[in-house]
Amino acid sequence: MEVIICKTTEEACQLTAKIIADLVKAKPNAVLGLATGRTMERVYACLAQRAKEKGISFKGCSSFNLDEYWGLPGTDVNSYRYYMNYHLFDHIDIDKANTHVPCGTAKCPVEECANYEKAMKEAGGVDLQLLGIGVDGHIGFNEPLSPLSSRTRKVVLSAETLEQNCEMFGGDPKNVPTHALTMGVGTVLDAKACLLLATGSSKAEILAKAVEGPVTSMISSSALQFHQHATIIADEAAAAKLQRQAHYRWVMENDPDMKAILEEK
Ligand code: F6R
């Protein structure tokens, strides 16, 4: 696992966008695994801007989002399909037919999830999975005790997640859908590379547990420790509780592979 600490939230978001853009430049038919949430809003704005400035085309790309609220149609402003169109897809030249978000109103959730897994496989697997981290340590909506081998499925959201996400639902956790469809932890780990972005002090404690603590299904993000190509990007506030900050900074400054990631081409 690599850990990149950025001075500011803006730098962390710009770097995340740059890594995605670099992948699309190198592999125009890349399969992107995408995330939603407040953290990613700025990332997508930076990515759309970068694509425009550098003439990067997403025409050959396809995408798979991590999750969707159960019960919300894609036309609902709080659905993740709506979020993705609003924050990213409407601003880049990706063919929306090739963008996938689990359907929150599918007749049969079991079938929907099985088809989602199948579609990912048929697309050749996810090249880069973008991830945020929940205050309870989740990636996607893999709440505490999600099996580390779990696949795409319908889940119950935790009280912490309802609280974390209630702002968009009038500030009351009772208004947040209680269930969601989410890629599993095992599904996420199948991606060829994973990139987790954490910003702000509210993520400091859980990020330290996920990165430096034991791997446990209580903190699904800790499963990234099993991944061969997992990168964590954190701003200084989110990195504040990491024990080995000095080492991560040393690697950033001295490792040629890391320099290549950070370098502006
Ligand atoms: C959303 C998702 C979640 C969020 C996480 C952080 O698609 O996968 O795991 O990334 O809850 O959300 P924010 O960025 O709102 O703190």
Boltz pocket constraint, residues with backbone or C-beta under 6 A from the ligand:
constraints:
  - pocket:
      binder: B
      contacts: [[A, 34], [A, 35], [A, 36], [A, 37], [A, 38], [A, 39], [A, 40], [A, 66], [A, 67], [A, 80], [A, 131], [A, 132], [A, 133], [A, 134], [A, 135], [A, 138], [A, 139], [A, 140], [A, 141], [A, 164]]
      max_distance: 6.0
